[in-house]
Amino acid sequence: MGAGAGGALTGALLIIPAFAAACVLALATARRPAGRPLVYGVSGIIAAAGFLCGLIGLFAAPAALALPLGLPWIGAHFRLDALSAFFLAVVNLGGAAASLYAIGYGRHEAAPERVLPFFPAFLGAMNLVLVAGDAYTFLLGWELMSLASWAMVVSHDRSAENLKAGFVYIVMATFGTLMLMLAFALLAGASGAYAFADMAGTPRGALVPALVLGLALVGAGSKAGLVPLHVWLPLAHPAAPSHVSALMSGVMTKVAVYGFIRIVFDLSGPPAWWWGMPVLAAGGVTAVMGVLQAMLQADMKRVLAFSTIENIGIVFVGLGLALAFKGNGLQAAGALALTAGLFHALNHALFKSLLFFGAGAVLGATGARDLEKLGGLIHRMPVTGAVMLVGAAAISALPPLNGFASEWLTFQAILLSPALGPWGLKLLVPAVGALLALAAALAAACFVRLYGIAFLGRPRSPAAAEARETDGWSRTAMVGLALLCLLAGILPGPVIDALQQVVSPLMGARMPAQGEVAWLSIIPVGESRSSYNGLLVFVFIALSAGLAALLIHRLASRALRRAPAWDCGFPGDDPASQYTASSFAQPIRRVFASGLLRAREEVTMPPPGDMAPARIRLSEDDPAWRLLYTPLAQAVAALSARADVLPHLTIRQYLGIVFAALVLLLLVLAIWP
């Protein structure tokens, strides 16, 4: 192991006890006014060090280390390769930004002792997952990550909605951990080789890897937010404080993506030709369902939470394409698809953290998350309005920002699907491409709605009319992320080349070097097929906008004219005459959501002469709850009622049950391959 690799791993391991020390510091200072900025500042410094370790490890040789910790006589294994180093950089970049933001935002926290100790614990647990080199250490970090985030979700425990969110979250987290535990058990086999290095070299038949794929898709997908395992996400993310929401949505979901890649791409062996099909289908459905539900929400943080589901679907489309191409011997195309998925994971961490920070700034300034109570904030919060516009454009995949670059790469990979042999993939990939295009269009409409209703127009409430800009720490964090969104969009070539350190070992191929392309363009396959230059697009947009502004100011009148807003010929100034979030979404709600989500509109119209206002009540029904979780909860309740007889059995009946279970386990061992 080289000096750089060993140093990066050592530094990454030291990050974990450093976060533990920050937890102790938080317990000692949480109730003091100076405690919050101190703990968040220390956490930010540690996360910045972790980010540097990730960058160093990305370009260094893999490193491994065993320590006498954990299980007796076995120890704990740690490793840092390009895959874990990339996600280490993503996690700690998000952690550093959230810590910087929280130095200012944390002053608004009503009960800091319920959040502050768990914040560094959450960051440390995610780092532990990424450097784990065996199943035990991985699952330990995974559980600590779930418990620390759950504690912050239920920090405002006086709200019944928050308690429900915490309950659903912890149940889904436990279920996901169980699935991952079973996946690792299958990978370890009868020998019980639980270290990742041993798992990767174990020969297996066709059945075990297929089962592992399904378990990893369910286990990691439940944490990432794949449909129909997404139900906890729109409940938990809005319930948590905004800087924690940014970590859970922008960062924790990437740890789940890492877990899926580690198990399926690294430990399970070469993929079969069909492995990409369930991943592709899950990704396409998740992208459309996520953004469609986001379009119907009035709560700003719920919009962002459902949008996370959509973007996780886009990431898994890239991963599914990579599996399909590699399983069919098209490693170069698979390298493009995997690069697109990893690039979008990075981009989502940037713009989703930015958007949650902006939502937190709006919440702190107005006390409201309901879009119908906002409006006109761009005049009262100009910096927040500007960075939120960048985030909204980035997540809408508009050039020249980073969201466009990664989604464009995904579509370039989809266009290579005719080279796939099996007809199932030939039919599925274009269908998923159509779903992805629909999701992109709906995402643009969704964030035009969010930004337009919240920041444009006139204030819809006194709180919005009296809003003030957020603090300097929060603005600095948001501006920094907005600049990164722009840089990753106009200069995607260096990012793509860096990602080949991850892609090449997993796919056995890499994309062409983008640094050698003239004018900082990117050419994913060949110049004759397609190319993109984010820098030229940015320069063109800047020059066009500047020229248009110059001509308008030169040729038009410089006089400032003010007039009442146009209201169908009536000069009224009532904000109620503006478009609302519900009315903006009505066409999409009626076309797409009436069948899929059972969206309904109940209009109460007073009779003639009655001066009472008309009312409209909107309702929707998530099919995951209706078709899966409600029947499952009813079945569990019925089974629990039947299990009430167990405490009243005799000792001979108990012994008989134990004997039957023992015989069943022996049969499993006897037929185990």
ZIURPE-V309292 format. One record per residue. N is the residue number from 0. RES is the residue in one letter. SS is DSSP state (~ for helix, > for strand, _ for the rest). PSI is psi in degrees with one decimal (* if undefined). OMEGA is omega in radians with two decimals (none if undefined). Layout:
BEGIN
N,RES,SS,PSI,OMEGA  N,RES,SS,PSI,OMEGA
END
This chain:
BEGIN
0,M,_,130.6,-3.09  1,G,_,165.0,-3.13  2,A,~,-41.3,3.13  3,G,~,-43.6,-3.13  4,A,~,-46.8,3.14  5,G,~,-39.1,3.11  6,G,~,-38.6,3.11  7,A,~,-42.3,3.13  8,L,~,-43.3,3.11  9,T,~,-43.7,3.11  10,G,~,-40.6,3.13  11,A,~,-35.8,3.11  12,L,~,-35.8,3.12  13,L,~,-22.3,3.10  14,I,~,-37.7,-3.03  15,I,~,-52.1,3.06  16,P,~,-25.9,3.08  17,A,~,-41.8,3.06  18,F,~,-36.3,3.08  19,A,~,-40.2,3.09  20,A,~,-35.2,3.08  21,A,~,-32.6,3.06  22,C,~,-44.5,3.12  23,V,~,-42.2,3.09  24,L,~,-39.5,3.13  25,A,~,-41.1,3.11  26,L,~,-33.1,-3.09  27,A,~,-24.2,-2.99  28,T,~,5.4,-3.00  29,A,_,-34.5,-3.07  30,R,_,-3.6,3.13  31,R,_,143.6,-3.13  32,P,~,-35.2,-3.12  33,A,~,-8.5,-3.07  34,G,~,-39.0,-3.08  35,R,~,-54.3,3.11  36,P,~,-30.9,3.13  37,L,~,-50.0,-3.10  38,V,~,-43.4,3.13  39,Y,~,-37.0,3.09  40,G,~,-44.0,3.09  41,V,~,-42.9,3.12  42,S,~,-38.9,3.12  43,G,~,-40.1,3.11  44,I,~,-43.2,3.13  45,I,~,-43.2,3.13  46,A,~,-37.7,3.09  47,A,~,-39.2,3.07  48,A,~,-39.4,3.09  49,G,~,-36.1,3.09  50,F,~,-42.8,3.11  51,L,~,-38.9,3.08  52,C,~,-40.0,3.10  53,G,~,-42.9,3.12  54,L,~,-41.6,3.12  55,I,~,-45.0,-3.13  56,G,~,-25.7,-3.14  57,L,~,-32.7,-3.09  58,F,_,7.2,3.13  59,A,_,168.8,3.09  60,A,_,153.4,3.10  61,P,_,147.0,3.14  62,A,>,147.5,3.14  63,A,>,153.8,-3.10  64,L,>,139.2,3.06  65,A,>,132.7,-3.14  66,L,>,149.3,3.14  67,P,_,62.2,3.13  68,L,_,169.9,3.04  69,G,_,-129.3,-3.06  70,L,_,138.1,3.13  71,P,_,141.7,3.09  72,W,_,2.0,3.14  73,I,_,-45.0,3.12  74,G,_,-177.4,-3.14  75,A,>,136.9,-3.13  76,H,>,138.7,3.11  77,F,>,147.9,3.14  78,R,>,151.5,3.08  79,L,>,105.6,3.03  80,D,_,-173.5,-3.07  81,A,~,-37.2,-3.13  82,L,~,-52.3,-3.13  83,S,~,-32.3,3.13  84,A,~,-40.1,3.11  85,F,~,-48.8,-3.12  86,F,~,-27.3,3.04  87,L,~,-41.5,3.10  88,A,~,-42.3,-3.14  89,V,~,-47.6,-3.09  90,V,~,-45.5,-3.06  91,N,~,-25.6,3.00  92,L,~,-46.2,3.07  93,G,~,-38.5,3.13  94,G,~,-39.8,3.12  95,A,~,-41.7,3.12  96,A,~,-42.6,3.14  97,A,~,-37.2,3.12  98,S,~,-43.5,3.11  99,L,~,-44.7,3.11  100,Y,~,-40.8,-3.04  101,A,~,-19.1,3.09  102,I,~,-39.5,3.08  103,G,~,-46.1,-3.07  104,Y,~,-31.5,-3.09  105,G,~,-17.5,3.11  106,R,~,-21.4,-3.13  107,H,~,-5.6,-3.07  108,E,_,124.9,-3.07  109,A,_,-34.7,-3.11  110,A,_,76.6,-3.05  111,P,~,-28.5,-3.14  112,E,~,-16.0,3.10  113,R,~,-13.9,-3.09  114,V,_,-44.7,-2.93  115,L,~,-46.5,-3.12  116,P,~,-26.9,-3.06  117,F,~,-16.5,-3.12  118,F,~,-55.3,3.08  119,P,~,-29.8,3.08  120,A,~,-39.8,3.10  121,F,~,-46.9,3.13  122,L,~,-42.4,3.13  123,G,~,-38.9,3.13  124,A,~,-41.0,3.11  125,M,~,-38.6,3.07  126,N,~,-37.2,3.13  127,L,~,-40.3,3.09  128,V,~,-41.4,-3.01  129,L,~,-28.7,-3.14  130,V,~,1.0,-3.13  131,A,>,138.2,3.09  132,G,_,9.3,3.09  133,D,>,165.6,-3.04  134,A,~,-38.6,-3.09  135,Y,~,-48.4,-3.13  136,T,~,-39.3,3.10  137,F,~,-50.2,-3.09  138,L,~,-32.5,3.07  139,L,~,-48.8,3.09  140,G,~,-37.9,-3.14  141,W,~,-44.8,3.14  142,E,~,-41.2,3.09  143,L,~,-38.7,3.08  144,M,~,-44.7,-3.14  145,S,~,-43.9,-3.08  146,L,~,-40.9,-3.14  147,A,~,-42.9,3.13  148,S,~,-36.6,3.08  149,W,~,-40.7,-3.14  150,A,~,-35.3,3.13  151,M,~,-28.3,3.06  152,V,~,-40.8,-3.10  153,V,_,17.8,-3.12  154,S,_,-33.5,3.06  155,H,_,75.1,-2.95  156,D,_,0.3,3.10  157,R,_,-9.7,3.12  158,S,_,125.5,3.12  159,A,~,-34.3,3.12  160,E,~,-39.0,3.12  161,N,~,-39.0,3.11  162,L,~,-39.0,3.07  163,K,~,-42.4,3.12  164,A,~,-42.9,3.13  165,G,~,-38.6,-3.14  166,F,~,-47.6,3.14  167,V,~,-40.6,-3.11  168,Y,~,-46.5,-3.07  169,I,~,-32.7,3.08  170,V,~,-46.9,3.14  171,M,~,-37.0,3.12  172,A,~,-41.1,3.11  173,T,~,-41.4,3.10  174,F,~,-43.7,3.13  175,G,~,-40.4,3.10  176,T,~,-39.3,3.10  177,L,~,-43.4,3.13  178,M,~,-41.9,3.12  179,L,~,-36.3,3.10  180,M,~,-41.9,3.10  181,L,~,-38.2,3.11  182,A,~,-44.5,3.11  183,F,~,-35.7,3.10  184,A,~,-41.3,3.10  185,L,~,-37.9,3.12  186,L,~,-36.4,3.13  187,A,~,-34.9,3.12  188,G,~,-166.6,-3.08  189,A,~,-23.8,-3.12  190,S,~,-20.9,3.14  191,G,_,26.6,3.12  192,A,_,96.9,-2.98  193,Y,_,-6.4,3.08  194,A,>,142.6,-3.10  195,F,~,-37.2,3.14  196,A,~,-36.8,3.11  197,D,~,-38.4,3.13  198,M,~,-41.9,-3.06  199,A,~,-25.8,-3.10  200,G,_,7.3,-3.10  201,T,_,124.7,3.08  202,P,_,142.9,-3.11  203,R,_,163.2,3.03  204,G,_,-161.4,-3.11  205,A,~,-26.9,-3.03  206,L,~,-45.2,-3.06  207,V,~,-48.8,3.10  208,P,~,-34.6,3.11  209,A,~,-41.8,3.08  210,L,~,-39.6,3.12  211,V,~,-40.9,3.09  212,L,~,-47.6,3.14  213,G,~,-43.2,-3.14  214,L,~,-40.0,3.12  215,A,~,-38.2,3.13  216,L,~,-38.8,3.12  217,V,~,-45.7,-3.07  218,G,~,-52.5,3.11  219,A,~,-34.3,3.13  220,G,~,-31.5,3.11  221,S,~,-33.1,3.09  222,K,~,-32.1,-3.13  223,A,~,-33.2,-3.13  224,G,_,28.1,3.07  225,L,_,141.1,3.04  226,V,_,133.5,0.14  227,P,_,22.7,-3.11  228,L,_,17.9,-2.98  229,H,_,-1.9,-2.87  230,V,_,-26.1,-3.14  231,W,_,-29.0,-2.93  232,L,~,-49.3,3.13  233,P,~,-11.4,3.05  234,L,~,-43.8,-3.01  235,A,~,-42.3,-3.06  236,H,~,-43.7,3.08  237,P,~,-25.8,-3.09  238,A,~,-30.2,-3.09  239,A,_,157.7,2.99  240,P,_,154.8,-2.94  241,S,~,-37.7,3.12  242,H,~,-28.6,3.05  243,V,~,-39.2,3.06  244,S,~,-41.4,3.11  245,A,~,-40.0,3.11  246,L,~,-44.1,-3.11  247,M,~,-41.4,-3.07  248,S,~,-45.4,-3.06  249,G,~,-25.0,-2.98  250,V,~,-52.0,-3.06  251,M,~,-37.0,3.11  252,T,~,-26.3,3.09  253,K,~,-29.3,3.02  254,V,~,-37.4,3.06  255,A,~,-40.1,3.07  256,V,~,-41.9,3.08  257,Y,~,-44.9,3.14  258,G,~,-41.2,3.12  259,F,~,-45.4,-3.13  260,I,~,-42.5,-3.12  261,R,~,-44.4,-3.07  262,I,~,-47.3,-2.98  263,V,~,-43.7,-3.07  264,F,~,-29.9,-3.01  265,D,~,-48.7,-2.96  266,L,~,-22.2,-3.01  267,S,_,-8.0,-3.13  268,G,_,-175.1,-3.11  269,P,_,137.1,-3.10  270,P,_,151.6,2.98  271,A,_,166.9,-3.04  272,W,_,-26.5,-3.02  273,W,_,-2.5,-3.05  274,W,~,-32.8,-3.10  275,G,~,-18.6,-3.02  276,M,~,-52.0,3.12  277,P,~,-33.0,3.13  278,V,~,-42.2,3.09  279,L,~,-46.8,-3.12  280,A,~,-44.6,3.13  281,A,~,-41.1,3.14  282,G,~,-44.7,-3.13  283,G,~,-46.6,3.13  284,V,~,-40.7,3.14  285,T,~,-42.2,-3.12  286,A,~,-46.6,-3.09  287,V,~,-46.1,-3.11  288,M,~,-36.8,3.14  289,G,~,-49.3,-3.09  290,V,~,-30.4,3.11  291,L,~,-41.8,3.10  292,Q,~,-32.8,3.07  293,A,~,-36.2,-3.10  294,M,~,-22.4,-3.04  295,L,_,-5.8,-3.02  296,Q,_,146.8,3.04  297,A,_,-20.9,3.10  298,D,>,123.2,-3.06  299,M,~,-41.8,-3.11  300,K,~,-29.7,3.04  301,R,~,-35.6,3.04  302,V,~,-46.7,-3.12  303,L,~,-35.6,3.13  304,A,~,-47.3,3.11  305,F,~,-32.7,3.08  306,S,~,-31.3,3.05  307,T,~,-40.4,3.09  308,I,~,-44.2,3.13  309,E,~,-45.9,-3.08  310,N,~,-31.9,3.03  311,I,~,-36.2,3.05  312,G,~,-40.9,3.11  313,I,~,-42.4,3.11  314,V,~,-44.3,-3.11  315,F,~,-25.1,2.99  316,V,~,-44.4,3.08  317,G,~,-41.7,3.12  318,L,~,-39.9,3.11  319,G,~,-40.7,3.07  320,L,~,-41.3,3.13  321,A,~,-42.2,3.10  322,L,~,-41.9,-3.12  323,A,~,-44.9,-3.13  324,F,~,-44.4,-3.13  325,K,~,-39.4,3.12  326,G,~,-19.1,3.12  327,N,_,17.8,3.05  328,G,_,17.7,-3.13  329,L,_,69.2,-3.02  330,Q,~,-36.4,-3.12  331,A,~,-43.8,3.07  332,A,~,-37.3,3.08  333,G,~,-35.3,3.09  334,A,~,-39.8,3.08  335,L,~,-45.2,-3.11  336,A,~,-43.6,-3.14  337,L,~,-38.1,3.07  338,T,~,-42.9,3.12  339,A,~,-43.9,3.14  340,G,~,-44.4,3.14  341,L,~,-40.0,3.12  342,F,~,-41.1,-3.14  343,H,~,-31.8,3.06  344,A,~,-43.7,3.08  345,L,~,-46.8,-3.11  346,N,~,-40.9,3.13  347,H,~,-37.2,3.08  348,A,~,-35.0,-3.11  349,L,~,-57.4,-3.01  350,F,~,-25.6,3.11  351,K,~,-36.1,3.02  352,S,~,-42.8,3.11  353,L,~,-44.5,-3.09  354,L,~,-38.4,3.09  355,F,~,-35.9,3.05  356,F,~,-43.6,3.11  357,G,~,-40.9,3.09  358,A,~,-38.3,3.09  359,G,~,-38.2,3.09  360,A,~,-41.6,3.09  361,V,~,-43.1,3.13  362,L,~,-41.9,3.12  363,G,~,-32.6,-3.09  364,A,~,-29.9,-3.04  365,T,~,-18.7,-3.05  366,G,_,13.2,-3.06  367,A,_,143.8,3.00  368,R,_,-9.3,-3.11  369,D,>,122.3,-3.13  370,L,~,-31.4,-3.10  371,E,~,-10.6,3.12  372,K,~,8.7,-3.11  373,L,_,-154.0,-3.13  374,G,_,142.6,3.07  375,G,_,14.7,-3.04  376,L,~,-17.6,-3.12  377,I,~,-25.9,3.12  378,H,~,-27.0,-3.07  379,R,~,-22.5,3.12  380,M,_,69.6,-3.00  381,P,~,-38.6,-3.14  382,V,~,-46.7,3.09  383,T,~,-40.9,3.11  384,G,~,-40.3,-3.12  385,A,~,-45.9,-3.10  386,V,~,-33.1,3.06  387,M,~,-33.8,3.07  388,L,~,-40.7,3.09  389,V,~,-46.0,3.13  390,G,~,-40.6,3.13  391,A,~,-39.3,3.10  392,A,~,-37.3,-3.14  393,A,~,-45.7,-3.11  394,I,~,-20.4,3.06  395,S,_,2.4,3.11  396,A,_,45.4,3.08  397,L,_,133.4,3.08  398,P,_,151.3,0.14  399,P,_,31.9,-3.05  400,L,_,171.9,-2.93  401,N,~,-30.1,3.14  402,G,~,-35.3,3.11  403,F,~,-42.4,-3.07  404,A,~,-46.6,-3.09  405,S,~,-38.3,3.09  406,E,~,-34.3,3.07  407,W,~,-40.8,3.08  408,L,~,-38.4,3.12  409,T,~,-43.9,3.11  410,F,~,-33.1,3.06  411,Q,~,-37.6,3.08  412,A,~,-38.6,3.11  413,I,~,-36.1,-3.13  414,L,_,-13.8,3.08  415,L,_,0.2,-3.05  416,S,~,-24.6,3.09  417,P,~,-19.8,3.11  418,A,~,-13.1,3.12  419,L,_,141.5,-3.07  420,G,_,-53.3,-3.04  421,P,_,138.8,-3.10  422,W,~,-30.2,3.11  423,G,~,-42.9,3.10  424,L,~,-36.1,3.11  425,K,~,-32.6,3.14  426,L,~,-36.6,-3.04  427,L,~,-43.2,-3.04  428,V,~,-47.0,3.07  429,P,~,-35.2,3.10  430,A,~,-42.2,3.09  431,V,~,-36.7,3.06  432,G,~,-40.2,3.09  433,A,~,-41.5,3.08  434,L,~,-39.4,3.14  435,L,~,-39.4,3.09  436,A,~,-41.3,3.09  437,L,~,-43.1,3.12  438,A,~,-38.6,3.13  439,A,~,-41.8,3.12  440,A,~,-43.6,3.13  441,L,~,-35.1,3.12  442,A,~,-41.4,3.10  443,A,~,-45.2,3.11  444,A,~,-39.0,-3.11  445,C,~,-42.5,-3.06  446,F,~,-19.8,2.88  447,V,~,-41.9,3.11  448,R,~,-49.9,-3.09  449,L,~,-49.7,-3.07  450,Y,~,-42.4,-3.11  451,G,~,-43.8,-3.11  452,I,~,-39.1,-3.05  453,A,~,-37.6,-2.96  454,F,~,-20.6,-3.11  455,L,_,-179.8,3.13  456,G,_,-153.3,-3.11  457,R,_,152.8,-3.12  458,P,_,137.0,-3.14  459,R,_,-0.2,-3.14  460,S,_,156.9,3.08  461,P,~,-34.9,3.14  462,A,~,-40.4,3.10  463,A,~,-35.0,-3.14  464,A,~,-26.1,-3.09  465,E,_,12.4,-3.08  466,A,_,149.9,3.09  467,R,_,155.0,-3.12  468,E,_,149.8,-3.12  469,T,_,178.4,-3.02  470,D,_,168.1,-3.08  471,G,~,-37.2,3.12  472,W,~,-45.7,-3.12  473,S,~,-40.8,3.12  474,R,~,-39.5,3.13  475,T,~,-44.5,3.12  476,A,~,-42.3,-3.11  477,M,~,-42.2,3.13  478,V,~,-40.0,3.10  479,G,~,-45.2,3.12  480,L,~,-37.3,3.11  481,A,~,-40.1,3.09  482,L,~,-38.3,3.10  483,L,~,-37.7,3.07  484,C,~,-39.8,3.13  485,L,~,-45.1,-3.12  486,L,~,-43.8,3.13  487,A,~,-22.2,3.12  488,G,~,-40.1,-3.10  489,I,~,-18.1,3.11  490,L,_,62.3,-3.12  491,P,~,-18.6,-3.09  492,G,~,-51.4,3.11  493,P,~,-35.8,3.10  494,V,~,-44.3,-3.14  495,I,~,-42.7,3.13  496,D,~,-39.2,3.10  497,A,~,-35.8,-3.13  498,L,~,-18.6,3.13  499,Q,~,-19.0,3.02  500,Q,~,-29.4,3.10  501,V,~,-42.1,-2.99  502,V,~,-42.9,-3.02  503,S,~,-47.1,3.12  504,P,~,-31.2,-3.08  505,L,~,-33.3,-3.04  506,M,~,-16.0,-3.06  507,G,_,15.5,3.12  508,A,_,169.3,3.13  509,R,_,162.0,3.07  510,M,_,158.1,3.03  511,P,_,147.1,-3.13  512,A,_,120.1,-3.10  513,Q,~,-20.2,3.13  514,G,~,-17.8,3.14  515,E,~,-6.0,-3.12  516,V,_,137.3,-3.10  517,A,~,152.2,3.04  518,W,~,24.9,3.08  519,L,~,28.1,3.05  520,S,_,167.3,2.99  521,I,>,135.8,3.13  522,I,_,95.6,-3.01  523,P,_,-33.3,-3.09  524,V,_,-64.7,3.14  525,G,_,151.9,-3.07  526,E,_,-27.9,-3.14  527,S,_,-18.9,-3.09  528,R,_,-54.8,-3.09  529,S,_,155.6,3.05  530,S,_,163.1,-3.11  531,Y,>,139.2,3.11  532,N,_,98.6,-3.11  533,G,~,-33.2,-3.13  534,L,~,-43.2,3.12  535,L,~,-38.3,3.09  536,V,~,-41.4,3.13  537,F,~,-44.9,3.13  538,V,~,-42.2,3.13  539,F,~,-45.2,-3.14  540,I,~,-43.7,-3.12  541,A,~,-44.3,-3.14  542,L,~,-41.4,3.14  543,S,~,-46.0,-3.14  544,A,~,-42.2,3.14  545,G,~,-41.5,3.12  546,L,~,-41.8,3.12  547,A,~,-43.6,3.12  548,A,~,-40.5,3.14  549,L,~,-45.6,-3.14  550,L,~,-41.1,3.14  551,I,~,-44.3,-3.12  552,H,~,-28.1,3.13  553,R,~,-42.1,-2.99  554,L,~,-29.3,-3.11  555,A,_,172.7,3.13  556,S,_,141.3,3.09  557,R,_,-3.2,-3.11  558,A,_,139.9,3.10  559,L,_,120.3,-3.10  560,R,_,130.8,3.11  561,R,_,137.4,3.14  562,A,_,158.6,3.10  563,P,_,149.4,3.11  564,A,_,142.8,-3.13  565,W,_,126.6,-3.12  566,D,_,62.5,3.11  567,C,_,38.4,3.11  568,G,_,-8.4,-3.14  569,F,_,119.1,-3.09  570,P,_,74.7,3.13  571,G,_,156.3,3.13  572,D,_,22.2,-3.13  573,D,_,120.8,3.12  574,P,~,-17.8,3.14  575,A,~,-15.2,3.12  576,S,~,-5.9,-3.14  577,Q,_,163.4,2.97  578,Y,_,140.7,3.04  579,T,_,169.2,3.10  580,A,~,-37.5,-3.14  581,S,~,-42.2,-3.13  582,S,~,-34.0,3.10  583,F,~,-39.3,-3.09  584,A,~,-5.0,-3.01  585,Q,~,-46.9,-3.13  586,P,~,-43.6,3.13  587,I,~,-37.9,3.12  588,R,~,-42.1,-3.11  589,R,~,-35.2,-3.07  590,V,~,-47.4,-2.98  591,F,~,-38.0,-2.94  592,A,~,-15.4,-3.10  593,S,~,-33.3,3.11  594,G,~,-48.3,-3.06  595,L,~,-42.0,-3.03  596,L,_,6.9,-3.11  597,R,_,42.9,3.11  598,A,_,132.0,-3.09  599,R,>,148.8,3.06  600,E,>,121.0,3.09  601,E,>,110.2,-3.06  602,V,>,129.0,3.05  603,T,>,108.8,-3.10  604,M,_,117.8,-3.14  605,P,_,152.3,3.13  606,P,_,163.8,3.11  607,P,_,134.9,-3.13  608,G,_,-18.3,3.11  609,D,_,123.5,-3.06  610,M,_,4.5,3.11  611,A,_,145.8,-3.13  612,P,_,151.5,3.01  613,A,_,149.1,-3.11  614,R,>,144.2,3.02  615,I,>,129.7,3.13  616,R,>,126.8,-3.10  617,L,>,143.4,3.09  618,S,>,151.7,3.09  619,E,_,164.3,-3.06  620,D,_,111.4,3.11  621,D,_,120.8,-3.10  622,P,~,-23.8,3.11  623,A,~,-41.7,3.09  624,W,~,-43.3,-3.05  625,R,~,-41.5,-2.99  626,L,~,-22.6,-3.04  627,L,~,-59.1,-2.93  628,Y,~,-37.2,3.10  629,T,~,-48.4,3.05  630,P,~,-36.3,3.13  631,L,~,-42.4,3.11  632,A,~,-38.8,3.10  633,Q,~,-39.0,3.11  634,A,~,-39.4,3.11  635,V,~,-40.9,3.11  636,A,~,-42.8,3.12  637,A,~,-41.0,3.12  638,L,~,-38.3,3.11  639,S,~,-39.0,3.12  640,A,~,-39.6,3.11  641,R,~,-29.6,-3.12  642,A,~,-3.5,3.12  643,D,~,-18.0,-3.14  644,V,~,-16.8,-3.05  645,L,~,-40.7,3.13  646,P,~,-13.1,-3.06  647,H,~,9.9,3.13  648,L,_,160.6,3.08  649,T,_,169.2,-3.13  650,I,~,-35.2,3.12  651,R,~,-35.1,3.09  652,Q,~,-39.5,3.06  653,Y,~,-45.1,3.13  654,L,~,-36.6,3.10  655,G,~,-40.4,3.11  656,I,~,-42.5,3.13  657,V,~,-40.9,3.14  658,F,~,-42.5,3.13  659,A,~,-40.0,3.11  660,A,~,-39.2,3.11  661,L,~,-44.0,3.11  662,V,~,-40.7,3.13  663,L,~,-43.1,3.13  664,L,~,-38.5,3.09  665,L,~,-36.8,3.08  666,L,~,-39.7,3.11  667,V,~,-43.5,3.12  668,L,~,-34.8,-3.10  669,A,~,-35.6,-3.09  670,I,~,3.2,-3.12  671,W,_,131.3,-3.09  672,P,_,*,none
END
